[in-house]
Amino acid sequence: MERVERSKARNLNYEHTFQQVATQEEQSTFKFLISLYRGNFLNLTLSVLFYMVKSLPIFVLPVVTANIINIVSHPGANPMRSLWINFAVIGVIILQNIPTHTWYVSFMSRAIRHVEAGIRSALVRKLQQLSITYHRDLQAGKLQSKVLRDVEAVEQLSKQIMLALLPAVFNIIIAVIMTAYNSWSVSMFFVLTIPAAVLLVRLFKGKISSTNKEFRREIEKMSSKMSEMVEMIPVTRAHGLEEVEIERIDKSLYKLQGKGQRLDIIEAYFGASNWVTFQLFQVLCLMFTAYLAYKGTIPVGNIVMYQGFFSMILGSVTALITTYPNMAKGFESIHSITEILRSQEIEHNQGKLRLTDISGEIEFENVQLIYPGSEHHVLEEVTLSVRAGECVAFVGESGAGKSTILNLVTGFLQPTGGKMTVDGVDYNAIDLREYRKFLSVVPQTNILFSGTIRDNITYGLPDITDDQIRKAIEMANLAEFVDRQPLGIHTKVGEHGGKLSGGQRQRIAIARALIRNPKVIILDEATSALDNASEYHVQKAMQELIKGRTTFIVAHRLSTIRDADRIVVMKQGRIAEVGTFDELIARKGEFYHLKQLQL
């Protein structure tokens, strides 16, 4: 079933959406929106055509009404026949609205829903390509706001265009043409409403746009704080800080409320100005056409027809103006989305060497690292050769550069000086996506996917057999726990693995690493947060994991790395000492002092 769903997803042309935004950086928001619908123009065209047909009653009804009034007020030969013809025409035209309206919405929805999914897919694709530094700097709550709220706003913008903007423009054009066909003087009066509408939009455009931007920024901040609050609930409750946290969130909510109220007031003032202006135009139209009928220039029944057309024009112009604030929100959301889609902080792998296998020999040659916008060296003149199959542990005080080394090995960070090689090939020359297929990472905090134990172990590997899973479970020292569960490997782990202990989550992560049969293993303080019993089980699993594999370990508890082939002591971004556990203890240097602190 999962394979079928994946196959369906691959058939959807979401790749097109991503390519459009990646190649046209300077597009305006409107051109960007239009470009999203390339490939959907047939659906949009059919939707517009069916709209034109289904809208016939609103154009024909004023004409038929005028005809009936004129027939009744001035009956000619066989007036009943004329009346029945008019009734029949309007009846048929009204009934056709049922199928044509359904087709209109169907084709429109097909296009809009595809684009909505395409934008979300493009965002997900881009997020997978953006650098780890980008993700570190941009809070998760803001990303969620862009992927969910902003995409929804763009969807609403598309609907506003298809359900309000285009129909309104179409209605205005047809009403003016039909009025001009009957009376040029009345049609010229109608045309005067357009400059009034343009003037109203110009008066309010800047204020609405800037206020929308402020409101959107405030929502992103609020989303970020709410996401942070949910994650911190255990800490907040443990320290009795519930009221402090509530007050902090309330302050943000009050600020958001103020921005929202300001936006609502501006939109209300805009809407009221619009309503008053066009009601005055409606009264003037009635006075003008009544005067023409009184003078005998037009039949009496035509007053109703022109009032119908003018009401249609006013309704359409009002719809255009009323939807402007919502459209402004949509265009602001497009701007928000393109901030991600056009970001250049991505990993460039196109055209680089695709490794088919590695032995796991990794070298650092005078490696330096400085984060953007900083002058501080995170790493400085790091030179180290790690043989294939060797286990190397990194220790040192917080901020010494240990985790930075691991991020360089995975390719999440790139050296700003010196170079790194894998099997003699420069990191800058390889496709890091292919290289990472030979890596497995077991981090300090393992957040699992909501699903089953099996889902988490086989993540991204659809063709793994139950025998392979069983072998990985046994090697990860997880078999006893799995066998105790009524559903075995099909046991649900809960959101983020919340139903399991820290040790159980860690062993599932180790099983996930083992089943991939990696050449390089990265263990980032994998046992630091565990109790002694859990650490014992995880240590046994780790012994199986690192056999014959190049292994990089960052450890807080120095006793856990006694069996490492070499220990590298980091201090202020430099290598202070290198040696085996016993050699470093005998030297009584940096490592010895760190060990003494843990006694």
ROKE-109481 format. One record per residue (C-alpha): residue number from 1; x, y, z. Coordinates in Angstrom, 3 decimals, always signed. Example, Ala and Ser with C-alpha at 12.3 -4.5 7.8 and 13.67 -1.06 7.14 Angstrom:
REM residues 2
seq_c1_c2_c3
1_+12.300_-4.500_+7.800
2_+13.670_-1.060_+7.140
REM end
This chain:
REM residues 599
seq_c1_c2_c3
1_+0.000_+0.000_+0.000
2_+2.841_+2.382_+0.939
3_+4.551_+1.664_-2.399
4_+1.354_+2.554_-4.253
5_+1.106_+5.863_-2.364
6_+4.756_+6.679_-3.093
7_+4.211_+5.845_-6.761
8_+1.217_+8.179_-6.918
9_+3.222_+10.950_-5.257
10_+6.028_+10.584_-7.794
11_+3.555_+10.954_-10.654
12_+2.466_+14.390_-9.429
13_+4.363_+17.144_-11.192
14_+5.581_+18.891_-8.052
15_+9.181_+19.097_-9.311
16_+8.028_+21.771_-11.788
17_+7.020_+24.128_-8.970
18_+10.451_+23.944_-7.396
19_+12.291_+24.474_-10.687
20_+10.265_+27.606_-11.441
21_+11.231_+29.394_-8.263
22_+14.824_+28.180_-8.327
23_+15.582_+29.632_-11.765
24_+13.767_+32.978_-11.610
25_+15.025_+34.834_-8.552
26_+13.838_+38.327_-9.514
27_+10.201_+37.493_-10.264
28_+7.524_+39.720_-8.779
29_+5.050_+37.993_-6.479
30_+2.327_+38.163_-9.151
31_+4.565_+36.660_-11.857
32_+5.604_+33.993_-9.393
33_+1.948_+33.125_-8.794
34_+1.294_+32.919_-12.543
35_+4.357_+30.708_-13.046
36_+2.989_+28.241_-10.495
37_+0.017_+27.561_-12.757
38_+2.016_+26.636_-15.845
39_+0.850_+23.150_-16.673
40_-2.594_+23.954_-15.272
41_-3.649_+26.504_-17.889
42_-6.034_+24.027_-19.594
43_-7.920_+23.491_-16.326
44_-8.039_+27.244_-15.726
45_-9.228_+27.959_-19.286
46_-12.026_+25.386_-19.025
47_-12.962_+26.811_-15.639
48_-13.252_+30.343_-17.090
49_-15.312_+29.101_-20.049
50_-17.758_+27.286_-17.781
51_-17.962_+30.379_-15.598
52_-18.994_+32.450_-18.615
53_-21.758_+29.973_-19.460
54_-22.993_+29.493_-15.902
55_-23.127_+33.299_-15.389
56_-25.552_+33.871_-18.275
57_-28.585_+34.261_-15.932
58_-27.184_+37.403_-14.280
59_-26.782_+39.058_-17.698
60_-29.983_+37.802_-19.289
61_-32.332_+38.366_-16.324
62_-32.201_+42.223_-16.462
63_-32.871_+42.098_-20.229
64_-35.800_+39.666_-19.824
65_-37.204_+41.745_-16.939
66_-37.037_+44.904_-19.068
67_-38.691_+43.060_-21.998
68_-41.556_+41.857_-19.771
69_-42.154_+45.345_-18.342
70_-42.101_+46.873_-21.835
71_-44.471_+44.162_-23.200
72_-46.913_+44.664_-20.322
73_-46.788_+48.484_-20.476
74_-47.022_+48.601_-24.305
75_-48.613_+45.316_-25.528
76_-48.142_+44.655_-29.220
77_-49.417_+41.813_-31.384
78_-49.655_+38.480_-29.446
79_-48.122_+39.710_-26.159
80_-48.640_+36.340_-24.364
81_-46.453_+34.563_-26.918
82_-43.688_+37.129_-26.303
83_-44.039_+36.718_-22.548
84_-43.810_+32.901_-22.725
85_-40.711_+33.083_-24.945
86_-38.988_+35.326_-22.387
87_-39.991_+33.003_-19.514
88_-38.746_+29.934_-21.414
89_-35.390_+31.548_-22.252
90_-34.682_+32.587_-18.668
91_-35.841_+29.178_-17.345
92_-33.428_+27.216_-19.567
93_-30.565_+29.585_-18.815
94_-31.149_+29.272_-15.059
95_-31.288_+25.443_-15.125
96_-27.984_+25.101_-17.001
97_-26.254_+26.670_-13.979
98_-26.262_+23.367_-12.063
99_-23.900_+21.364_-14.321
100_-21.839_+24.336_-15.543
101_-21.187_+25.675_-12.025
102_-20.080_+22.205_-10.914
103_-17.670_+21.917_-13.862
104_-16.411_+25.458_-13.239
105_-15.516_+24.653_-9.615
106_-14.178_+21.195_-10.517
107_-11.607_+22.432_-13.048
108_-10.662_+25.386_-10.858
109_-10.197_+23.172_-7.786
110_-8.078_+20.705_-9.763
111_-5.620_+23.490_-10.625
112_-5.580_+25.242_-7.243
113_-5.232_+22.063_-5.155
114_-2.388_+20.832_-7.342
115_-0.530_+24.126_-6.945
116_-1.153_+24.159_-3.179
117_+0.384_+20.689_-2.857
118_+3.167_+21.720_-5.237
119_+4.175_+24.711_-3.096
120_+4.279_+22.578_+0.048
121_+6.322_+19.968_-1.804
122_+8.689_+22.692_-3.034
123_+9.118_+23.987_+0.516
124_+9.800_+20.496_+1.856
125_+12.304_+19.880_-0.962
126_+14.044_+23.194_-0.258
127_+14.141_+22.601_+3.495
128_+15.893_+19.304_+2.806
129_+18.533_+21.170_+0.776
130_+19.127_+24.187_+3.007
131_+22.229_+24.158_+5.154
132_+22.182_+23.113_+8.789
133_+23.305_+26.667_+9.620
134_+20.134_+28.036_+7.998
135_+17.940_+25.694_+10.047
136_+19.849_+26.585_+13.206
137_+19.264_+30.311_+12.643
138_+15.577_+30.042_+11.650
139_+13.269_+28.760_+14.370
140_+11.096_+25.714_+13.664
141_+7.886_+27.564_+14.546
142_+8.522_+30.141_+11.823
143_+9.117_+27.380_+9.280
144_+5.857_+25.699_+10.286
145_+4.030_+29.004_+9.863
146_+5.397_+29.372_+6.333
147_+4.630_+25.782_+5.312
148_+1.117_+25.770_+6.788
149_-0.338_+29.269_+7.200
150_+1.384_+31.005_+4.288
151_+0.637_+28.228_+1.799
152_-2.990_+28.296_+2.928
153_-3.021_+32.079_+2.336
154_-1.685_+31.546_-1.206
155_-4.412_+28.963_-1.790
156_-6.994_+31.513_-0.627
157_-5.411_+34.110_-2.918
158_-5.836_+31.761_-5.881
159_-9.466_+31.197_-4.940
160_-10.022_+34.945_-4.582
161_-8.653_+35.456_-8.080
162_-10.738_+32.663_-9.597
163_-13.928_+33.160_-7.570
164_-13.923_+36.952_-7.200
165_-11.365_+38.820_-9.313
166_-11.804_+37.172_-12.724
167_-15.623_+36.866_-12.421
168_-15.833_+40.527_-11.342
169_-13.732_+41.712_-14.297
170_-15.758_+39.518_-16.656
171_-19.060_+40.826_-15.254
172_-17.959_+44.459_-15.601
173_-16.870_+43.993_-19.225
174_-20.074_+42.198_-20.275
175_-22.334_+44.647_-18.412
176_-20.626_+47.677_-19.995
177_-20.801_+46.098_-23.488
178_-24.510_+45.253_-23.133
179_-25.253_+48.723_-21.754
180_-23.289_+50.408_-24.542
181_-25.212_+48.346_-27.096
182_-28.451_+49.859_-25.760
183_-27.271_+53.344_-24.695
184_-23.835_+54.961_-25.032
185_-24.676_+57.724_-22.573
186_-25.606_+55.284_-19.798
187_-22.505_+53.150_-20.442
188_-20.272_+56.223_-20.067
189_-21.856_+56.870_-16.676
190_-21.072_+53.271_-15.715
191_-17.420_+53.640_-16.714
192_-16.994_+56.484_-14.188
193_-17.120_+53.937_-11.356
194_-13.767_+52.446_-12.393
195_-11.601_+55.533_-11.599
196_-13.370_+55.781_-8.230
197_-12.440_+52.172_-7.449
198_-8.825_+52.703_-8.534
199_-8.576_+55.821_-6.358
200_-9.867_+53.958_-3.300
201_-7.344_+51.133_-3.786
202_-4.449_+53.577_-4.234
203_-5.427_+55.454_-1.072
204_-5.392_+52.311_+1.082
205_-2.876_+50.070_-0.727
206_+0.291_+51.085_+1.133
207_-1.289_+51.001_+4.575
208_-2.949_+47.616_+4.061
209_+0.229_+46.073_+2.626
210_+2.548_+47.304_+5.407
211_+0.091_+46.334_+8.160
212_-0.291_+42.858_+6.637
213_+3.491_+42.438_+6.680
214_+3.682_+43.462_+10.354
215_+0.843_+41.071_+11.216
216_+2.455_+38.185_+9.325
217_+5.809_+38.734_+11.083
218_+4.053_+38.762_+14.446
219_+2.280_+35.470_+13.643
220_+5.628_+33.868_+12.747
221_+7.092_+35.013_+16.080
222_+4.040_+33.703_+17.906
223_+4.262_+30.321_+16.122
224_+7.906_+30.058_+17.127
225_+7.165_+30.859_+20.774
226_+4.242_+28.419_+20.907
227_+6.403_+25.648_+19.443
228_+9.107_+26.408_+21.995
229_+6.561_+26.487_+24.833
230_+5.182_+23.034_+23.955
231_+8.692_+21.544_+23.891
232_+9.569_+23.164_+27.222
233_+6.431_+22.082_+29.142
234_+8.241_+19.323_+31.133
235_+10.950_+21.812_+32.211
236_+8.389_+24.529_+32.955
237_+6.258_+22.204_+35.097
238_+9.288_+20.720_+36.861
239_+10.406_+24.173_+38.041
240_+6.929_+25.502_+38.849
241_+7.196_+28.198_+36.176
242_+3.740_+27.761_+34.646
243_+2.614_+31.309_+35.469
244_+5.869_+32.797_+34.176
245_+5.443_+30.980_+30.865
246_+1.756_+31.916_+30.615
247_+2.657_+35.571_+31.203
248_+5.390_+35.404_+28.542
249_+3.001_+33.954_+25.957
250_+0.214_+36.349_+26.967
251_+2.481_+39.322_+26.275
252_+3.109_+38.012_+22.764
253_-0.595_+37.301_+22.271
254_-1.457_+40.847_+23.388
255_+0.992_+42.249_+20.848
256_-0.437_+39.985_+18.133
257_-3.953_+41.039_+19.128
258_-2.997_+44.704_+18.736
259_-1.527_+44.142_+15.266
260_-4.622_+42.178_+14.252
261_-7.000_+44.848_+15.521
262_-5.082_+47.544_+13.666
263_-5.358_+45.526_+10.457
264_-9.086_+44.920_+11.030
265_-9.758_+48.646_+11.590
266_-7.914_+49.655_+8.416
267_-9.821_+47.028_+6.423
268_-13.134_+48.129_+7.997
269_-12.506_+51.788_+7.110
270_-11.569_+50.700_+3.594
271_-14.757_+48.613_+3.286
272_-17.020_+51.374_+4.631
273_-15.524_+53.977_+2.275
274_-16.068_+51.571_-0.593
275_-19.728_+50.897_+0.360
276_-20.660_+54.593_+0.760
277_-18.997_+55.594_-2.518
278_-20.815_+53.018_-4.596
279_-24.191_+53.424_-2.920
280_-24.015_+57.086_-3.974
281_-23.212_+55.953_-7.526
282_-26.243_+53.609_-7.411
283_-28.566_+56.491_-6.471
284_-27.078_+58.717_-9.187
285_-27.591_+55.931_-11.762
286_-31.257_+55.608_-10.790
287_-31.736_+59.377_-11.074
288_-29.979_+59.490_-14.469
289_-31.923_+56.601_-16.057
290_-35.228_+57.872_-14.591
291_-34.525_+61.250_-16.201
292_-33.815_+59.577_-19.583
293_-37.097_+57.606_-19.342
294_-38.997_+60.770_-18.393
295_-37.572_+62.511_-21.480
296_-38.574_+59.508_-23.624
297_-34.979_+58.637_-24.557
298_-35.320_+55.070_-23.231
299_-38.358_+52.817_-22.521
300_-39.549_+52.650_-18.907
301_-38.616_+48.957_-18.629
302_-35.011_+49.790_-19.462
303_-34.676_+51.589_-16.117
304_-34.844_+48.159_-14.475
305_-32.378_+46.702_-16.995
306_-29.820_+49.474_-16.465
307_-30.275_+49.286_-12.704
308_-29.644_+45.545_-12.952
309_-26.485_+46.059_-15.008
310_-25.297_+48.878_-12.770
311_-25.931_+46.771_-9.656
312_-23.878_+44.048_-11.323
313_-21.030_+46.485_-12.017
314_-21.157_+47.931_-8.513
315_-21.256_+44.452_-7.013
316_-18.260_+43.426_-9.102
317_-16.271_+46.581_-8.327
318_-17.159_+46.186_-4.641
319_-16.004_+42.556_-4.781
320_-12.717_+43.666_-6.348
321_-12.125_+46.239_-3.645
322_-13.338_+44.042_-0.786
323_-11.050_+41.187_-1.798
324_-8.030_+43.473_-2.038
325_-7.075_+43.172_+1.681
326_-7.272_+39.365_+1.462
327_-5.274_+39.397_-1.759
328_-2.694_+41.612_-0.052
329_-2.351_+38.914_+2.629
330_-1.884_+36.313_-0.085
331_+0.821_+38.294_-1.884
332_+2.593_+38.936_+1.432
333_+2.508_+35.180_+2.063
334_+4.034_+34.584_-1.377
335_+6.848_+36.921_-0.371
336_+7.251_+34.945_+2.857
337_+7.412_+31.623_+0.996
338_+9.932_+32.875_-1.552
339_+12.231_+33.912_+1.311
340_+12.826_+30.184_+1.754
341_+12.556_+29.031_-1.842
342_+15.089_+31.603_-3.103
343_+17.555_+31.250_-0.265
344_+21.061_+30.506_-1.533
345_+22.181_+28.804_+1.695
346_+22.017_+25.384_+0.084
347_+24.303_+22.454_-0.384
348_+25.599_+22.294_-3.953
349_+25.926_+18.691_-5.135
350_+25.009_+18.955_-8.812
351_+27.692_+17.550_-11.114
352_+29.955_+16.363_-8.294
353_+31.487_+12.901_-7.903
354_+28.925_+10.289_-6.809
355_+30.734_+7.778_-4.608
356_+29.690_+4.162_-5.120
357_+31.595_+2.871_-2.085
358_+34.027_+4.075_+0.578
359_+36.470_+2.407_+2.948
360_+36.056_+5.153_+5.555
361_+39.506_+6.754_+5.632
362_+39.020_+10.425_+6.556
363_+41.678_+13.128_+6.835
364_+41.693_+16.658_+8.225
365_+44.450_+18.894_+6.818
366_+44.909_+22.209_+8.691
367_+41.129_+22.539_+8.946
368_+39.737_+25.861_+10.150
369_+36.150_+26.945_+10.671
370_+34.647_+30.381_+11.263
371_+30.875_+30.845_+11.329
372_+29.455_+33.561_+9.028
373_+29.374_+36.966_+10.716
374_+31.900_+35.917_+13.364
375_+35.652_+36.375_+13.687
376_+36.034_+33.622_+16.275
377_+37.706_+30.394_+15.116
378_+35.506_+27.450_+16.088
379_+38.269_+25.160_+14.804
380_+41.860_+26.130_+14.096
381_+44.642_+24.147_+12.383
382_+43.065_+20.741_+12.992
383_+45.139_+18.001_+11.353
384_+44.170_+14.376_+11.863
385_+44.222_+11.130_+9.857
386_+41.569_+8.537_+10.684
387_+42.197_+5.088_+9.222
388_+39.410_+2.942_+7.789
389_+37.827_+0.914_+10.597
390_+39.463_+2.994_+13.336
391_+37.496_+4.189_+16.379
392_+38.388_+7.750_+17.385
393_+36.852_+9.518_+20.380
394_+36.772_+13.282_+20.896
395_+36.698_+14.779_+24.377
396_+37.022_+18.241_+25.846
397_+35.159_+20.995_+27.605
398_+31.914_+22.427_+26.205
399_+32.610_+24.627_+23.186
400_+35.956_+22.979_+22.467
401_+34.850_+21.966_+18.952
402_+33.920_+18.296_+19.404
403_+30.443_+18.404_+17.821
404_+31.774_+20.725_+15.119
405_+34.173_+17.949_+14.093
406_+31.219_+15.566_+13.714
407_+29.307_+18.125_+11.625
408_+32.329_+18.397_+9.337
409_+32.488_+14.605_+8.961
410_+28.809_+14.462_+7.959
411_+29.307_+17.402_+5.584
412_+26.781_+19.596_+7.414
413_+29.523_+22.213_+7.746
414_+32.294_+23.050_+5.286
415_+35.798_+24.131_+6.396
416_+36.603_+27.805_+5.838
417_+40.278_+26.880_+5.671
418_+42.312_+23.750_+4.956
419_+40.611_+20.681_+3.511
420_+39.011_+17.353_+4.344
421_+39.183_+14.154_+2.320
422_+37.411_+10.799_+2.344
423_+39.467_+7.987_+0.796
424_+41.742_+10.707_-0.591
425_+38.928_+12.622_-2.352
426_+38.280_+16.236_-1.314
427_+34.894_+16.735_+0.380
428_+34.271_+19.702_-1.922
429_+34.448_+17.380_-4.947
430_+31.883_+14.782_-3.845
431_+28.108_+14.600_-3.871
432_+27.458_+14.695_-0.132
433_+24.018_+13.119_-0.547
434_+25.590_+9.947_-1.947
435_+28.422_+10.044_+0.593
436_+25.964_+10.152_+3.504
437_+24.425_+6.878_+2.356
438_+27.546_+5.249_+3.836
439_+27.104_+7.042_+7.188
440_+24.920_+6.443_+10.214
441_+24.481_+8.914_+13.046
442_+23.326_+8.178_+16.598
443_+22.811_+11.553_+18.306
444_+22.529_+12.330_+22.007
445_+18.773_+12.903_+21.859
446_+16.986_+10.458_+19.613
447_+13.567_+11.695_+18.566
448_+11.791_+8.898_+16.762
449_+9.019_+9.179_+14.205
450_+5.489_+8.498_+15.373
451_+4.784_+5.012_+14.045
452_+5.980_+1.514_+14.882
453_+9.357_+0.154_+15.954
454_+9.637_-1.380_+12.490
455_+8.902_+1.944_+10.774
456_+11.675_+3.644_+12.727
457_+14.287_+0.965_+12.129
458_+13.593_+0.659_+8.389
459_+13.049_+4.389_+7.724
460_+13.842_+5.038_+4.054
461_+14.505_+1.337_+3.313
462_+11.276_-0.143_+1.891
463_+12.769_-3.474_+0.776
464_+14.185_-4.643_+4.117
465_+13.088_-8.163_+5.171
466_+11.909_-9.227_+8.632
467_+15.042_-11.407_+8.993
468_+17.266_-8.368_+8.453
469_+15.228_-6.397_+10.973
470_+15.507_-9.222_+13.513
471_+19.275_-9.383_+13.094
472_+19.609_-5.614_+13.613
473_+17.370_-5.796_+16.706
474_+19.490_-8.566_+18.232
475_+22.747_-6.740_+17.488
476_+21.280_-3.580_+19.047
477_+20.509_-5.505_+22.274
478_+16.821_-4.725_+21.718
479_+15.429_-8.259_+21.235
480_+14.334_-8.799_+24.848
481_+12.336_-5.564_+24.880
482_+10.699_-6.214_+21.480
483_+9.772_-9.793_+22.399
484_+7.956_-8.554_+25.510
485_+5.646_-6.374_+23.420
486_+2.329_-7.992_+22.325
487_+2.701_-6.491_+18.846
488_+6.463_-7.009_+18.597
489_+8.100_-4.773_+15.988
490_+4.661_-3.399_+15.117
491_+4.382_-1.728_+18.534
492_+3.575_+1.988_+18.318
493_+6.310_+4.177_+19.814
494_+4.155_+7.305_+20.272
495_+4.902_+10.825_+19.097
496_+8.697_+11.327_+19.029
497_+9.023_+7.909_+20.713
498_+7.348_+9.235_+23.855
499_+6.119_+5.777_+24.971
500_+9.694_+4.469_+25.274
501_+12.532_+5.075_+27.701
502_+15.672_+6.938_+26.667
503_+17.661_+3.700_+26.471
504_+15.008_+2.011_+24.322
505_+14.917_+4.957_+21.923
506_+18.708_+4.920_+21.719
507_+18.827_+1.207_+20.926
508_+16.197_+1.645_+18.200
509_+18.438_+4.364_+16.754
510_+21.382_+1.952_+16.877
511_+19.294_-0.745_+15.145
512_+18.403_+1.847_+12.491
513_+22.121_+2.497_+12.019
514_+23.047_-1.204_+11.931
515_+20.471_-2.181_+9.318
516_+22.054_+0.292_+6.897
517_+25.427_-1.453_+7.228
518_+27.317_+1.881_+7.212
519_+31.047_+2.352_+6.646
520_+31.258_+5.356_+8.995
521_+29.534_+5.663_+12.380
522_+29.031_+8.921_+14.278
523_+28.069_+8.732_+17.960
524_+27.357_+12.128_+19.503
525_+27.268_+11.645_+23.300
526_+24.954_+8.686_+22.724
527_+24.915_+7.582_+26.396
528_+25.284_+10.872_+28.282
529_+21.584_+11.164_+29.179
530_+21.078_+7.519_+30.248
531_+21.017_+5.832_+33.644
532_+23.549_+3.098_+34.418
533_+21.241_+0.201_+33.480
534_+20.259_+1.767_+30.161
535_+23.867_+2.747_+29.469
536_+24.962_-0.875_+29.929
537_+22.508_-2.109_+27.266
538_+23.355_+0.735_+24.888
539_+27.113_+0.201_+25.335
540_+26.726_-3.467_+24.385
541_+24.752_-2.424_+21.299
542_+27.382_+0.162_+20.390
543_+30.125_-2.467_+20.548
544_+28.304_-4.382_+17.795
545_+27.714_-1.195_+15.840
546_+31.346_-0.049_+15.607
547_+32.930_-3.397_+14.714
548_+35.016_-2.958_+11.561
549_+33.645_+0.529_+10.916
550_+35.276_+3.939_+11.022
551_+33.791_+5.464_+14.150
552_+33.747_+9.004_+15.502
553_+32.614_+9.331_+19.114
554_+31.967_+12.430_+21.174
555_+31.761_+11.415_+24.817
556_+31.056_+13.211_+28.058
557_+31.667_+10.202_+30.302
558_+35.327_+9.399_+29.720
559_+34.904_+5.861_+31.073
560_+32.789_+4.974_+28.008
561_+35.672_+5.476_+25.549
562_+38.332_+3.324_+27.208
563_+38.343_+0.912_+24.238
564_+38.679_+3.600_+21.535
565_+41.712_+3.150_+19.264
566_+42.614_+6.806_+19.807
567_+41.311_+9.667_+21.915
568_+41.571_+13.241_+20.638
569_+41.472_+15.933_+23.318
570_+40.061_+19.239_+22.013
571_+40.725_+22.606_+23.640
572_+39.530_+25.973_+22.308
573_+39.116_+24.613_+18.770
574_+42.546_+22.956_+18.611
575_+43.832_+19.431_+19.138
576_+45.580_+19.412_+22.521
577_+46.437_+15.702_+22.818
578_+46.080_+12.443_+20.902
579_+46.643_+8.924_+22.223
580_+45.095_+5.815_+23.745
581_+43.281_+5.958_+27.079
582_+46.243_+4.576_+29.021
583_+48.786_+6.753_+27.171
584_+46.872_+9.942_+27.935
585_+46.398_+9.019_+31.595
586_+50.126_+8.337_+31.877
587_+51.004_+11.758_+30.389
588_+48.956_+13.513_+33.073
589_+47.972_+16.245_+30.609
590_+44.588_+17.662_+29.582
591_+42.869_+14.266_+29.416
592_+44.168_+13.290_+32.860
593_+42.776_+16.495_+34.374
594_+39.388_+15.929_+32.700
595_+39.329_+12.387_+34.094
596_+40.164_+13.623_+37.582
597_+37.194_+15.994_+37.463
598_+34.841_+13.022_+36.945
599_+36.128_+11.003_+39.893
REM end
